[in-house]
Amino acid sequence: MVHLIDRRVQGKNKSAPNRERFLRRYKGQIKEAVARAIKGRSITDIESGEKITIPVKDVNEPTFGHAHGGVWETVQPGNQEYLKGDQIQRPKGGSASGKGQAGNSDDLTEDEFGFQLSREEFLNYFFEDLELPNLVKTQLAATTDFKSQRAGYTTSGTASSLHVLRSLRGALGRRIAVGGKSARRLKEAETEMTALLDSGLDMTDLRVLALKQEIHHLRTRLLAIPFIDPFDLRYNNRIKVPKPSTKAVMFCLLDVSGSMDEQKKDMAKRFFILLYLFLTKAYDKIEVVFIRHHTAAAEVDENDFFHSRESGGTIVSSALHLLTKIIKERYPGSDWNAYVAQASDGDNWDNDSVACRDLLINTIMPLVQYYAYVEITEGEPQNLWEEYTQVPAHHGHFAMQRIRTQADIYPVFRELFKKQSK
């Protein structure tokens, strides 16, 4: 009989297996509850957990019971008011105690079961049906590169991989283990023989001859132990472990010009916060590059990208030129997959919008795997949008959506990064 002992550390009054089983069983109801919870919370709070509720009827377990068949007669003790055949009026009031007023609505209510989702569980459900499209290039999807890595020692190998110190250490340990008993006895026998000779016995004495013969045998036995044996040899062991055949970088472009008021900037920042959380959740090894632009573009860190303020006109091509430079210098297409997400109000110099379109079609799109453009405006599409509509005809991996209000952020994000059909 085999006993399995679960030694995983659990929190107080918590059971991880039971919780995982519950989340799997009621996955559909939990996803609906998460969707309802998302509508009522800010994007900036999405990284925290959420308390959700699901109807009690959805968590009821099926049970078996014994039904009463046939006709049953029961005796109700304590009846002093009614006789057989009396009709009893329906009690008034809506509560079990008979107090209060009945409602005038036919709507039925039911209890709900509430529990707390952790941050990790909440993000798992929120991002479950999202992915970056085409993260791995088609031609590399079926190939895997390997790298050599040290993995201890092995008993076989080539002469160049022999580890001398490890082999000598093993040989010394083997000689001590094999000849230890004989070496101790040899020392004792030599001591005894010296004592006998000192006591006046000569070399012809039987006891001295016996010890002399034993000493010779022990020395021969010890000399027969090889200094080093093939069993002692140890070689450096190297194994090949798989490594990603491609790497990904995500560029985030944000318009911070004067035409982007605080509300638009706030929506753009929320969109990129959501995107950043998604990237860190879905991919362990992906670099993110932040580029802000007005009349000039600059690569900034995450803090400046979200919090720094600028004013002035808009030249979107400055960000595209900087994007092209960074890709060519730091992220060559042979080693990296580049993805771009751009947020702007679409207001741009007319001539520059044409230049942006040409730059995308002729230069940028061949370098990237996917490009998502989000235009934040409540009115009609701007000139940049009109020019960008010509890009998908040349490159199918270009997508564009519009955000009018904060309520559009989630649907647009899901539309841009939904799972692609196989």
PyMOL commands that set and color helices and strands:
alter all, ss='L'
color gray80, all
select helices_A, chain A and resi 16-25+27-39+43-45+56-59+119-126+138-140+159-161+164-198+206-223+230-232+262-282+302-307+316-330+350-367+383-388+406-416
alter helices_A, ss='H'
color red, helices_A
select strands_A, chain A and resi 50-55+112-117+145-154+235-243+247-255+286-293+297-300+336-344+370-376+398-403
alter strands_A, ss='S'
color yellow, strands_A
deselect
rebuild
show_as cartoon
